[in-house]
Amino acid sequence: MADVVVLSVPYEGQLDVLADVRSALADKIVVSVVVPLRPPQVSRVHAPEGGSAAREAQAFLGADARVVAAFHNVAAARLADLDADVGCDVLVCGDDPSAKQLVMDLVADARATGFDAGPLANASVPEGLTSVLIGINRRYGSHDAGMRITNVKPK
Ligand SMILES: NC(=O)c1ccc[n+]([C@@H]2O[C@H](COP(=O)([O-])OP(=O)(O)OC[C@H]3O[C@@H](n4cnc5c(N)ncnc54)[C@H](OP(=O)(O)O)[C@@H]3O)[C@@H](O)[C@H]2O)c1
């Protein structure tokens, strides 16, 4: 069994999926890429009751699993094409420093620059930013709008 598990399902299914695999996730790092979209209004930011999808996942799993939120603002096609420049930065939020560093390393492996964006409580921002980027894609006729942090030298 892996040490790191990526949670990549639609928001409406995440608690059902977590319930199915909960016991297997004890002591794991869970990377949440889940965005709490509310179809059909996917370009409108939706703040879930628990603050963010990632915090709801952490609350459901308890302290044994370490949830780190990342990759929300990268279009899937950008990650799928291993020859293409990802072309955007990745905000990484989590409460456990070593888990967060491991995910930052995974971001680098995925040819992107990760930025430590603070505690898991901050995951609401990159999650919500995805809806903003979806809206920009619609208004500007693009399909993979991204985001960069400027004027900071990455570590
Ligand atoms: N696509 C993107 O560019 C992108 C970018 C950033 C973040 N995200 C986030 O990443 C997550 C996955 O996105 P995606 O585009 O890969 O979604 P997706 O293709 O709709 O779903 C991914 C997989 O989740 C499972 N699934 C679907 N609905 C489910 C449900 N109601 N309950 C349980 N499992 C379900 C399915 O697995 P099986 O086929 O095995 O059943 C499906 O293949 C979402 O939270 C999305 O907001 C996506």
Ligand as a Chemical Component Dictionary entry (heavy atoms), coordinates in Angstrom:
data_LIG
# 
_chem_comp.id                   LIG 
_chem_comp.type                 NON-POLYMER 
_chem_comp.pdbx_formal_charge   0 
_chem_comp.three_letter_code    LIG 
# 
loop_
_chem_comp_atom.comp_id 
_chem_comp_atom.atom_id 
_chem_comp_atom.alt_atom_id 
_chem_comp_atom.type_symbol 
_chem_comp_atom.charge 
_chem_comp_atom.model_Cartn_x 
_chem_comp_atom.model_Cartn_y 
_chem_comp_atom.model_Cartn_z 
_chem_comp_atom.pdbx_ordinal 
LIG N1  N1  N 0  -10.126 17.939 -14.488 1  
LIG C1  C1  C 0  -9.392  18.977 -14.099 2  
LIG O1  O1  O 0  -8.767  19.689 -14.916 3  
LIG C2  C2  C 0  -9.259  19.305 -12.627 4  
LIG C3  C3  C 0  -8.375  20.314 -12.227 5  
LIG C4  C4  C 0  -8.245  20.591 -10.875 6  
LIG C5  C5  C 0  -8.992  19.897 -9.946  7  
LIG N2  N2  N 1  -9.852  18.940 -10.357 8  
LIG C6  C6  C 0  -10.622 18.217 -9.346  9  
LIG O2  O2  O 0  -10.154 16.887 -9.334  10 
LIG C7  C7  C 0  -11.246 15.995 -9.021  11 
LIG C8  C8  C 0  -11.367 14.958 -10.119 12 
LIG O3  O3  O 0  -11.598 15.627 -11.345 13 
LIG P1  P1  P 0  -11.839 14.819 -12.703 14 
LIG O4  O4  O 0  -11.947 15.829 -13.774 15 
LIG O5  O5  O -1 -10.828 13.718 -12.823 16 
LIG O6  O6  O 0  -13.282 14.214 -12.396 17 
LIG P2  P2  P 0  -14.045 12.978 -13.051 18 
LIG O7  O7  O 0  -13.321 12.538 -14.285 19 
LIG O8  O8  O 0  -15.468 13.376 -13.154 20 
LIG O9  O9  O 0  -13.956 11.860 -11.914 21 
LIG C9  C9  C 0  -12.761 11.183 -11.604 22 
LIG C10 C10 C 0  -13.117 9.794  -11.106 23 
LIG O10 O10 O 0  -13.861 9.890  -9.881  24 
LIG C11 C11 C 0  -14.767 8.797  -9.809  25 
LIG N3  N3  N 0  -16.105 9.335  -9.541  26 
LIG C12 C12 C 0  -16.867 10.091 -10.356 27 
LIG N4  N4  N 0  -18.011 10.448 -9.747  28 
LIG C13 C13 C 0  -17.985 9.870  -8.534  29 
LIG C14 C14 C 0  -18.897 9.854  -7.441  30 
LIG N5  N5  N 0  -20.065 10.526 -7.465  31 
LIG N6  N6  N 0  -18.527 9.168  -6.342  32 
LIG C15 C15 C 0  -17.361 8.500  -6.314  33 
LIG N7  N7  N 0  -16.453 8.486  -7.306  34 
LIG C16 C16 C 0  -16.775 9.158  -8.408  35 
LIG C17 C17 C 0  -14.710 8.064  -11.131 36 
LIG O11 O11 O 0  -13.907 6.905  -10.970 37 
LIG P3  P3  P 0  -14.336 5.519  -11.618 38 
LIG O12 O12 O 0  -14.376 5.772  -13.085 39 
LIG O13 O13 O 0  -13.254 4.584  -11.185 40 
LIG O14 O14 O 0  -15.670 5.212  -11.051 41 
LIG C18 C18 C 0  -14.022 9.024  -12.037 42 
LIG O15 O15 O 0  -13.259 8.407  -13.030 43 
LIG C19 C19 C 0  -12.487 16.865 -8.899  44 
LIG O16 O16 O 0  -12.736 17.160 -7.537  45 
LIG C20 C20 C 0  -12.116 18.129 -9.660  46 
LIG O17 O17 O 0  -12.825 19.252 -9.189  47 
LIG C21 C21 C 0  -9.992  18.621 -11.678 48 
# 
loop_
_chem_comp_bond.comp_id 
_chem_comp_bond.atom_id_1 
_chem_comp_bond.atom_id_2 
_chem_comp_bond.value_order 
_chem_comp_bond.pdbx_ordinal 
LIG N1  C1  SING 1  
LIG C1  O1  DOUB 2  
LIG C1  C2  SING 3  
LIG C2  C3  SING 4  
LIG C2  C21 DOUB 5  
LIG C3  C4  DOUB 6  
LIG C4  C5  SING 7  
LIG C5  N2  DOUB 8  
LIG N2  C6  SING 9  
LIG N2  C21 SING 10 
LIG C6  O2  SING 11 
LIG C6  C20 SING 12 
LIG O2  C7  SING 13 
LIG C7  C8  SING 14 
LIG C7  C19 SING 15 
LIG C8  O3  SING 16 
LIG O3  P1  SING 17 
LIG P1  O4  DOUB 18 
LIG P1  O5  SING 19 
LIG P1  O6  SING 20 
LIG O6  P2  SING 21 
LIG P2  O7  DOUB 22 
LIG P2  O8  SING 23 
LIG P2  O9  SING 24 
LIG O9  C9  SING 25 
LIG C9  C10 SING 26 
LIG C10 O10 SING 27 
LIG C10 C18 SING 28 
LIG O10 C11 SING 29 
LIG C11 N3  SING 30 
LIG C11 C17 SING 31 
LIG N3  C12 SING 32 
LIG N3  C16 SING 33 
LIG C12 N4  DOUB 34 
LIG N4  C13 SING 35 
LIG C13 C14 SING 36 
LIG C13 C16 DOUB 37 
LIG C14 N5  SING 38 
LIG C14 N6  DOUB 39 
LIG N6  C15 SING 40 
LIG C15 N7  DOUB 41 
LIG N7  C16 SING 42 
LIG C17 O11 SING 43 
LIG C17 C18 SING 44 
LIG O11 P3  SING 45 
LIG P3  O12 DOUB 46 
LIG P3  O13 SING 47 
LIG P3  O14 SING 48 
LIG C18 O15 SING 49 
LIG C19 O16 SING 50 
LIG C19 C20 SING 51 
LIG C20 O17 SING 52 
# 
